[in-house]
Amino acid sequence: MRGQGRIFQRKGSSVFWCAYYLRGKEFRESTGTAEGDKAEKFLKRRLREVGADVIGAKQFMGPQAERIKVSCGVLAEGQRNPECDCLCCALERDFRLREIASPANLSHLKHVRVGFARQRAASLTADQIDNYIERRLSDGAAPASVNRATQMLGQAFNFAVQQRRLSSTPYIRHLSEAGNVRQGFFGEADFERLVSHLPAHLQDFARFAYLTGMRKGEIASLRWDDVDGDTIRLRAQNAKNGEARSIPIEGELTDLIERRRAARQVPKQNSPVVLSALIFHRDGEAIGDYRKAWATACIMAGLGRLVCPQCKGLVDSDNKCVSCAKHWTREQLKYKGRIFHDFRRTAVRDMVRAGVPETVAMSISGHKTRSMFDRYNIHDERDQREALRATQAYREQQATQQREKLAAMPTRAGVN
């Protein structure tokens, strides 16, 4: 192997080391074996990888890249090494830098941290990812939930490739979400009943979503600097589609914004009152994960329920499944019912029913494509009944016109 690489032993080490070169840079690493033949095979494999890089077939990663893990396995943020180079930690730091570290994103990323703990990124295969998907499905996770986690895994790999820490990404399967289109929406009575059970800091937050159809992350980002007279201007960096848009302050929004102005003052212990920079906040801080409070309010309002995480059956007051008879803790039970995103769907449908031009409704809700807009303009049983009545009335009108036309036609002589 002279001229290309060499095998050697370090003083005091029983294993062989190897050295090789790429573009004038020397790489040294342990072969992990004390057997000469195996060490030579290790060096040959490295030289093949170097040769593939030289001819442009595949970028050489090297020993440092091979040590990068998908996840360090540490879930508590305060316990992680701030300089951890695992893919999950790097992606989370990027999320926080770009201010998109939402509770939903971090929750999906947590599944990746758990599912691929201590797994070396360079050796992760498509089969291993499929095994992870199968485990999540067998645990009762919905295909859409699994897709959100594997999407995070793909983003973590792509980010590492962009930083030239890895040279490639594994194949990640995307599950079909056919039949997963949600069809929930709120009536006025349902909404008011729900709001009465929400914590105070979420009531106007929910009402703003109900009136405008804006996404929860966009609402949470709104600051008083975004209020321009009688208009709220959502910044492009805070919009999911990357395009800035404006919401006029009209109707109920006028009273809502006035309530938020009054709630802007945040009293602090042993300090003067401070003004919150955020329109919607909790004691001056950004609104975080509120899923538990949301589920509790929906259940109290009769708009949701807790189900068995295994068979999806109903549970009694003792958290016992009436179908499989298993007992669960409150934290283990799954929530099924209305979701916050139903406000978005409701606002779009109600604007269309009110006769608002679709392009104007899209400019308020922030839908970029007509296909997505159509997906939320859901027709319920009332729409269908009105459609059948309208069709019947049309046919009766046509039949009446036909009879009148026949009656007005002159009869021919000699024909009875």
C-alpha positions as a Python dict, from the first residue, in 0.01 Angstrom:
ca = {
    (1, 'M'): (0, 0, 0),
    (2, 'R'): (306, 227, -26),
    (3, 'G'): (248, 561, -193),
    (4, 'Q'): (-126, 553, -126),
    (5, 'G'): (-161, 460, 239),
    (6, 'R'): (8, 274, 516),
    (7, 'I'): (-57, 63, 822),
    (8, 'F'): (125, 139, 1145),
    (9, 'Q'): (101, 95, 1520),
    (10, 'R'): (109, 370, 1774),
    (11, 'K'): (324, 335, 2077),
    (12, 'G'): (130, 170, 2355),
    (13, 'S'): (-160, 67, 2126),
    (14, 'S'): (-238, -294, 2039),
    (15, 'V'): (-453, -210, 1735),
    (16, 'F'): (-330, -107, 1393),
    (17, 'W'): (-379, 244, 1259),
    (18, 'C'): (-387, 353, 898),
    (19, 'A'): (-295, 670, 713),
    (20, 'Y'): (-408, 778, 365),
    (21, 'Y'): (-427, 1099, 162),
    (22, 'L'): (-690, 1296, -28),
    (23, 'R'): (-609, 1621, -207),
    (24, 'G'): (-287, 1657, -12),
    (25, 'K'): (-452, 1609, 329),
    (26, 'E'): (-350, 1318, 546),
    (27, 'F'): (-617, 1120, 731),
    (28, 'R'): (-528, 897, 1024),
    (29, 'E'): (-765, 664, 1204),
    (30, 'S'): (-777, 342, 1402),
    (31, 'T'): (-866, 28, 1208),
    (32, 'G'): (-1018, -115, 1527),
    (33, 'T'): (-829, -444, 1496),
    (34, 'A'): (-500, -595, 1607),
    (35, 'E'): (-492, -836, 1311),
    (36, 'G'): (-277, -726, 1020),
    (37, 'D'): (-493, -884, 746),
    (38, 'K'): (-808, -712, 872),
    (39, 'A'): (-625, -384, 905),
    (40, 'E'): (-510, -412, 540),
    (41, 'K'): (-870, -478, 430),
    (42, 'F'): (-985, -171, 626),
    (43, 'L'): (-723, 43, 451),
    (44, 'K'): (-820, -95, 108),
    (45, 'R'): (-1184, -1, 173),
    (46, 'R'): (-1080, 349, 267),
    (47, 'L'): (-867, 382, -46),
    (48, 'R'): (-1160, 275, -262),
    (49, 'E'): (-1372, 547, -100),
    (50, 'V'): (-1094, 799, -164),
    (51, 'G'): (-1072, 687, -528),
    (52, 'A'): (-1449, 724, -572),
    (53, 'D'): (-1423, 1083, -446),
    (54, 'V'): (-1133, 1160, -682),
    (55, 'I'): (-1330, 1053, -991),
    (56, 'G'): (-1645, 1229, -868),
    (57, 'A'): (-1847, 913, -810),
    (58, 'K'): (-1916, 967, -439),
    (59, 'Q'): (-1804, 1228, -189),
    (60, 'F'): (-1563, 1096, 72),
    (61, 'M'): (-1697, 1131, 425),
    (62, 'G'): (-1408, 1018, 637),
    (63, 'P'): (-1392, 895, 995),
    (64, 'Q'): (-1537, 1209, 1150),
    (65, 'A'): (-1856, 1187, 944),
    (66, 'E'): (-1894, 818, 1022),
    (67, 'R'): (-1905, 897, 1393),
    (68, 'I'): (-2202, 1135, 1358),
    (69, 'K'): (-2517, 995, 1517),
    (70, 'V'): (-2877, 1051, 1417),
    (71, 'S'): (-2966, 1116, 1781),
    (72, 'C'): (-2766, 1146, 2099),
    (73, 'G'): (-3068, 1001, 2280),
    (74, 'V'): (-3089, 1283, 2538),
    (75, 'L'): (-3446, 1415, 2549),
    (76, 'A'): (-3420, 1691, 2811),
    (77, 'E'): (-3281, 2004, 2645),
    (78, 'G'): (-3102, 2115, 2960),
    (79, 'Q'): (-2908, 1788, 2979),
    (80, 'R'): (-2771, 1795, 2624),
    (81, 'N'): (-2424, 1905, 2527),
    (82, 'P'): (-2478, 2245, 2361),
    (83, 'E'): (-2218, 2145, 2099),
    (84, 'C'): (-2363, 1798, 2032),
    (85, 'D'): (-2317, 1718, 1662),
    (86, 'C'): (-2595, 1460, 1625),
    (87, 'L'): (-2839, 1529, 1344),
    (88, 'C'): (-3135, 1595, 1577),
    (89, 'C'): (-2949, 1850, 1790),
    (90, 'A'): (-2812, 2026, 1481),
    (91, 'L'): (-3159, 2048, 1327),
    (92, 'E'): (-3315, 2177, 1651),
    (93, 'R'): (-3049, 2449, 1675),
    (94, 'D'): (-3132, 2545, 1316),
    (95, 'F'): (-3505, 2557, 1403),
    (96, 'R'): (-3438, 2786, 1696),
    (97, 'L'): (-3212, 3009, 1488),
    (98, 'R'): (-3486, 3044, 1226),
    (99, 'E'): (-3754, 3082, 1499),
    (100, 'I'): (-3955, 2781, 1381),
    (101, 'A'): (-3898, 2560, 1687),
    (102, 'S'): (-4272, 2516, 1740),
    (103, 'P'): (-4406, 2263, 1993),
    (104, 'A'): (-4530, 2051, 1702),
    (105, 'N'): (-4189, 2046, 1531),
    (106, 'L'): (-4011, 1960, 1855),
    (107, 'S'): (-4267, 1691, 1933),
    (108, 'H'): (-4214, 1520, 1597),
    (109, 'L'): (-3838, 1556, 1637),
    (110, 'K'): (-3862, 1392, 1979),
    (111, 'H'): (-3993, 1075, 1812),
    (112, 'V'): (-3681, 1072, 1594),
    (113, 'R'): (-3460, 1121, 1900),
    (114, 'V'): (-3618, 819, 2067),
    (115, 'G'): (-3649, 595, 1762),
    (116, 'F'): (-3291, 643, 1637),
    (117, 'A'): (-3101, 699, 1963),
    (118, 'R'): (-2725, 633, 1929),
    (119, 'Q'): (-2771, 523, 1565),
    (120, 'R'): (-2479, 620, 1339),
    (121, 'A'): (-2613, 833, 1055),
    (122, 'A'): (-2378, 697, 787),
    (123, 'S'): (-2490, 338, 847),
    (124, 'L'): (-2865, 402, 868),
    (125, 'T'): (-3045, 201, 597),
    (126, 'A'): (-3387, 218, 436),
    (127, 'D'): (-3473, -119, 598),
    (128, 'Q'): (-3401, 22, 944),
    (129, 'I'): (-3623, 321, 871),
    (130, 'D'): (-3899, 86, 753),
    (131, 'N'): (-3865, -109, 1078),
    (132, 'Y'): (-3911, 216, 1270),
    (133, 'I'): (-4223, 295, 1067),
    (134, 'E'): (-4367, -51, 1136),
    (135, 'R'): (-4303, -13, 1510),
    (136, 'R'): (-4480, 324, 1520),
    (137, 'L'): (-4779, 188, 1328),
    (138, 'S'): (-4802, -118, 1554),
    (139, 'D'): (-4802, 119, 1855),
    (140, 'G'): (-5114, 283, 1716),
    (141, 'A'): (-4963, 591, 1552),
    (142, 'A'): (-5151, 725, 1249),
    (143, 'P'): (-4974, 725, 909),
    (144, 'A'): (-4980, 1106, 908),
    (145, 'S'): (-4808, 1119, 1248),
    (146, 'V'): (-4541, 876, 1131),
    (147, 'N'): (-4488, 1083, 816),
    (148, 'R'): (-4431, 1397, 1021),
    (149, 'A'): (-4157, 1220, 1219),
    (150, 'T'): (-3986, 1071, 913),
    (151, 'Q'): (-4011, 1414, 749),
    (152, 'M'): (-3806, 1548, 1041),
    (153, 'L'): (-3557, 1266, 989),
    (154, 'G'): (-3524, 1363, 622),
    (155, 'Q'): (-3479, 1730, 711),
    (156, 'A'): (-3204, 1637, 959),
    (157, 'F'): (-3015, 1442, 691),
    (158, 'N'): (-3063, 1711, 427),
    (159, 'F'): (-2937, 1979, 665),
    (160, 'A'): (-2625, 1770, 734),
    (161, 'V'): (-2564, 1728, 360),
    (162, 'Q'): (-2603, 2104, 306),
    (163, 'Q'): (-2340, 2160, 574),
    (164, 'R'): (-2117, 1899, 403),
    (165, 'R'): (-2112, 1688, 717),
    (166, 'L'): (-2265, 1393, 527),
    (167, 'S'): (-2255, 1305, 160),
    (168, 'S'): (-2592, 1134, 112),
    (169, 'T'): (-2932, 1063, 267),
    (170, 'P'): (-3107, 725, 298),
    (171, 'Y'): (-3435, 647, 125),
    (172, 'I'): (-3727, 738, 351),
    (173, 'R'): (-4067, 591, 276),
    (174, 'H'): (-4374, 817, 275),
    (175, 'L'): (-4697, 650, 388),
    (176, 'S'): (-5025, 716, 215),
    (177, 'E'): (-5252, 956, 401),
    (178, 'A'): (-5556, 882, 188),
    (179, 'G'): (-5870, 921, 393),
    (180, 'N'): (-5691, 1137, 648),
    (181, 'V'): (-5847, 1465, 537),
    (182, 'R'): (-6011, 1607, 847),
    (183, 'Q'): (-6367, 1726, 815),
    (184, 'G'): (-6428, 1897, 1147),
    (185, 'F'): (-6562, 2249, 1171),
    (186, 'F'): (-6723, 2468, 1434),
    (187, 'G'): (-7069, 2612, 1453),
    (188, 'E'): (-7120, 2933, 1647),
    (189, 'A'): (-7271, 2754, 1949),
    (190, 'D'): (-6993, 2493, 1954),
    (191, 'F'): (-6728, 2761, 1941),
    (192, 'E'): (-6872, 2972, 2222),
    (193, 'R'): (-6911, 2662, 2439),
    (194, 'L'): (-6549, 2567, 2378),
    (195, 'V'): (-6415, 2918, 2451),
    (196, 'S'): (-6592, 2923, 2786),
    (197, 'H'): (-6380, 2625, 2896),
    (198, 'L'): (-6044, 2748, 2762),
    (199, 'P'): (-5789, 2919, 2989),
    (200, 'A'): (-5802, 3299, 2973),
    (201, 'H'): (-5480, 3332, 2772),
    (202, 'L'): (-5618, 3106, 2498),
    (203, 'Q'): (-5966, 3257, 2458),
    (204, 'D'): (-5878, 3550, 2230),
    (205, 'F'): (-5611, 3334, 2065),
    (206, 'A'): (-5881, 3086, 1961),
    (207, 'R'): (-6129, 3360, 1865),
    (208, 'F'): (-5875, 3523, 1633),
    (209, 'A'): (-5825, 3188, 1456),
    (210, 'Y'): (-6202, 3136, 1432),
    (211, 'L'): (-6252, 3478, 1271),
    (212, 'T'): (-5955, 3484, 1032),
    (213, 'G'): (-5858, 3124, 960),
    (214, 'M'): (-5493, 3209, 1035),
    (215, 'R'): (-5261, 2926, 1138),
    (216, 'K'): (-5179, 2893, 1507),
    (217, 'G'): (-4806, 2945, 1452),
    (218, 'E'): (-4876, 3261, 1256),
    (219, 'I'): (-5106, 3394, 1528),
    (220, 'A'): (-4851, 3318, 1800),
    (221, 'S'): (-4589, 3519, 1608),
    (222, 'L'): (-4796, 3840, 1588),
    (223, 'R'): (-4639, 4138, 1765),
    (224, 'W'): (-4764, 4487, 1834),
    (225, 'D'): (-4507, 4609, 1581),
    (226, 'D'): (-4717, 4423, 1321),
    (227, 'V'): (-5022, 4642, 1389),
    (228, 'D'): (-5032, 4924, 1136),
    (229, 'G'): (-5327, 5145, 1221),
    (230, 'D'): (-5637, 4937, 1152),
    (231, 'T'): (-5443, 4655, 981),
    (232, 'I'): (-5238, 4361, 1107),
    (233, 'R'): (-4947, 4274, 880),
    (234, 'L'): (-4811, 3920, 904),
    (235, 'R'): (-4443, 3910, 824),
    (236, 'A'): (-4320, 3686, 544),
    (237, 'Q'): (-4080, 3499, 773),
    (238, 'N'): (-4370, 3409, 1003),
    (239, 'A'): (-4606, 3294, 725),
    (240, 'K'): (-4603, 2925, 639),
    (241, 'N'): (-4611, 2997, 264),
    (242, 'G'): (-4336, 3256, 297),
    (243, 'E'): (-4554, 3542, 173),
    (244, 'A'): (-4651, 3843, 386),
    (245, 'R'): (-5020, 3929, 406),
    (246, 'S'): (-5244, 4173, 586),
    (247, 'I'): (-5563, 4133, 791),
    (248, 'P'): (-5789, 4440, 829),
    (249, 'I'): (-5913, 4501, 1183),
    (250, 'E'): (-6289, 4503, 1133),
    (251, 'G'): (-6599, 4383, 1316),
    (252, 'E'): (-6529, 4156, 1612),
    (253, 'L'): (-6156, 4192, 1553),
    (254, 'T'): (-6180, 4554, 1667),
    (255, 'D'): (-6304, 4456, 2013),
    (256, 'L'): (-6060, 4165, 2027),
    (257, 'I'): (-5756, 4387, 1959),
    (258, 'E'): (-5875, 4636, 2220),
    (259, 'R'): (-5893, 4354, 2476),
    (260, 'R'): (-5540, 4252, 2381),
    (261, 'R'): (-5421, 4612, 2430),
    (262, 'A'): (-5563, 4606, 2780),
    (263, 'A'): (-5391, 4270, 2843),
    (264, 'R'): (-5059, 4398, 2715),
    (265, 'Q'): (-4953, 4517, 3058),
    (266, 'V'): (-4787, 4232, 3246),
    (267, 'P'): (-4737, 4282, 3620),
    (268, 'K'): (-4406, 4151, 3757),
    (269, 'Q'): (-4307, 4090, 4117),
    (270, 'N'): (-4075, 4354, 4262),
    (271, 'S'): (-4058, 4538, 3928),
    (272, 'P'): (-4262, 4787, 3729),
    (273, 'V'): (-4532, 4668, 3490),
    (274, 'V'): (-4387, 4564, 3154),
    (275, 'L'): (-4551, 4572, 2812),
    (276, 'S'): (-4566, 4250, 2617),
    (277, 'A'): (-4428, 4271, 2264),
    (278, 'L'): (-4660, 3985, 2161),
    (279, 'I'): (-5030, 4040, 2091),
    (280, 'F'): (-5115, 3694, 2224),
    (281, 'H'): (-4911, 3579, 2522),
    (282, 'R'): (-4916, 3408, 2859),
    (283, 'D'): (-4783, 3638, 3130),
    (284, 'G'): (-4571, 3813, 2870),
    (285, 'E'): (-4420, 3494, 2729),
    (286, 'A'): (-4497, 3328, 2396),
    (287, 'I'): (-4784, 3079, 2401),
    (288, 'G'): (-4631, 2733, 2408),
    (289, 'D'): (-4773, 2382, 2399),
    (290, 'Y'): (-5141, 2398, 2493),
    (291, 'R'): (-5256, 2055, 2372),
    (292, 'K'): (-5354, 1935, 2720),
    (293, 'A'): (-5557, 2250, 2790),
    (294, 'W'): (-5720, 2222, 2447),
    (295, 'A'): (-5817, 1857, 2498),
    (296, 'T'): (-5960, 1931, 2843),
    (297, 'A'): (-6172, 2220, 2711),
    (298, 'C'): (-6302, 2016, 2415),
    (299, 'I'): (-6397, 1726, 2641),
    (300, 'M'): (-6579, 1959, 2882),
    (301, 'A'): (-6760, 2120, 2586),
    (302, 'G'): (-6865, 1781, 2450),
    (303, 'L'): (-6646, 1822, 2140),
    (304, 'G'): (-6389, 1553, 2217),
    (305, 'R'): (-6322, 1242, 2421),
    (306, 'L'): (-6043, 1026, 2557),
    (307, 'V'): (-5996, 683, 2402),
    (308, 'C'): (-5792, 371, 2466),
    (309, 'P'): (-5447, 405, 2303),
    (310, 'Q'): (-5456, 38, 2202),
    (311, 'C'): (-5802, -36, 2061),
    (312, 'K'): (-5936, 324, 2035),
    (313, 'G'): (-6235, 224, 2249),
    (314, 'L'): (-6410, 458, 2492),
    (315, 'V'): (-6297, 468, 2854),
    (316, 'D'): (-6500, 507, 3171),
    (317, 'S'): (-6448, 747, 3460),
    (318, 'D'): (-6174, 521, 3602),
    (319, 'N'): (-5980, 533, 3271),
    (320, 'K'): (-6073, 172, 3197),
    (321, 'C'): (-6140, 79, 2835),
    (322, 'V'): (-6494, -52, 2792),
    (323, 'S'): (-6379, -267, 2498),
    (324, 'C'): (-6052, -431, 2603),
    (325, 'A'): (-6095, -375, 2981),
    (326, 'K'): (-5744, -232, 3023),
    (327, 'H'): (-5669, 42, 3272),
    (328, 'W'): (-5464, 346, 3168),
    (329, 'T'): (-5331, 661, 3325),
    (330, 'R'): (-5465, 999, 3210),
    (331, 'E'): (-5137, 1068, 3030),
    (332, 'Q'): (-5156, 740, 2835),
    (333, 'L'): (-5503, 801, 2694),
    (334, 'K'): (-5540, 945, 2344),
    (335, 'Y'): (-5752, 1248, 2265),
    (336, 'K'): (-5998, 1231, 1976),
    (337, 'G'): (-6210, 1527, 1874),
    (338, 'R'): (-6199, 1881, 1741),
    (339, 'I'): (-5858, 2029, 1670),
    (340, 'F'): (-5734, 2386, 1651),
    (341, 'H'): (-5690, 2359, 1274),
    (342, 'D'): (-6069, 2319, 1244),
    (343, 'F'): (-6091, 2696, 1297),
    (344, 'R'): (-5905, 2745, 971),
    (345, 'R'): (-6139, 2516, 786),
    (346, 'T'): (-6442, 2681, 945),
    (347, 'A'): (-6335, 3034, 856),
    (348, 'V'): (-6281, 2942, 490),
    (349, 'R'): (-6617, 2768, 460),
    (350, 'D'): (-6807, 3047, 633),
    (351, 'M'): (-6647, 3316, 416),
    (352, 'V'): (-6751, 3126, 103),
    (353, 'R'): (-7104, 3079, 234),
    (354, 'A'): (-7122, 3450, 313),
    (355, 'G'): (-7049, 3528, -52),
    (356, 'V'): (-6690, 3644, -7),
    (357, 'P'): (-6499, 3607, -338),
    (358, 'E'): (-6266, 3308, -316),
    (359, 'T'): (-5957, 3512, -403),
    (360, 'V'): (-6033, 3750, -115),
    (361, 'A'): (-6095, 3461, 125),
    (362, 'M'): (-5764, 3305, 19),
    (363, 'S'): (-5582, 3633, 82),
    (364, 'I'): (-5713, 3635, 440),
    (365, 'S'): (-5659, 3268, 524),
    (366, 'G'): (-5323, 3254, 348),
    (367, 'H'): (-5400, 2966, 113),
    (368, 'K'): (-5154, 2979, -173),
    (369, 'T'): (-5312, 2727, -410),
    (370, 'R'): (-5669, 2665, -508),
    (371, 'S'): (-5634, 2289, -446),
    (372, 'M'): (-5560, 2347, -77),
    (373, 'F'): (-5843, 2601, -57),
    (374, 'D'): (-6085, 2346, -203),
    (375, 'R'): (-5971, 2090, 52),
    (376, 'Y'): (-6091, 2311, 340),
    (377, 'N'): (-6418, 2422, 178),
    (378, 'I'): (-6593, 2115, 319),
    (379, 'H'): (-6958, 2053, 256),
    (380, 'D'): (-7161, 1918, 545),
    (381, 'E'): (-7504, 1753, 557),
    (382, 'R'): (-7676, 2092, 552),
    (383, 'D'): (-7500, 2179, 227),
    (384, 'Q'): (-7614, 1849, 80),
    (385, 'R'): (-7975, 1899, 192),
    (386, 'E'): (-7978, 2248, 42),
    (387, 'A'): (-7833, 2106, -280),
    (388, 'L'): (-8105, 1839, -303),
    (389, 'R'): (-8379, 2093, -230),
    (390, 'A'): (-8240, 2330, -493),
    (391, 'T'): (-8222, 2047, -747),
    (392, 'Q'): (-8578, 1940, -673),
    (393, 'A'): (-8702, 2300, -703),
    (394, 'Y'): (-8521, 2336, -1036),
    (395, 'R'): (-8676, 2018, -1173),
    (396, 'E'): (-9023, 2120, -1058),
    (397, 'Q'): (-8976, 2458, -1226),
    (398, 'Q'): (-8867, 2287, -1548),
    (399, 'A'): (-9164, 2051, -1535),
    (400, 'T'): (-9407, 2343, -1480),
    (401, 'Q'): (-9256, 2533, -1772),
    (402, 'Q'): (-9288, 2224, -1992),
    (403, 'R'): (-9656, 2176, -1900),
    (404, 'E'): (-9728, 2544, -1966),
    (405, 'K'): (-9553, 2519, -2300),
    (406, 'L'): (-9757, 2212, -2402),
    (407, 'A'): (-10081, 2372, -2290),
    (408, 'A'): (-10009, 2680, -2499),
    (409, 'M'): (-9949, 2478, -2818),
    (410, 'P'): (-10249, 2494, -3070),
    (411, 'T'): (-10422, 2163, -3141),
    (412, 'R'): (-10450, 2036, -3499),
    (413, 'A'): (-10796, 2007, -3658),
    (414, 'G'): (-10940, 1658, -3650),
    (415, 'V'): (-10721, 1547, -3370),
    (416, 'N'): (-10904, 1482, -3044),
}
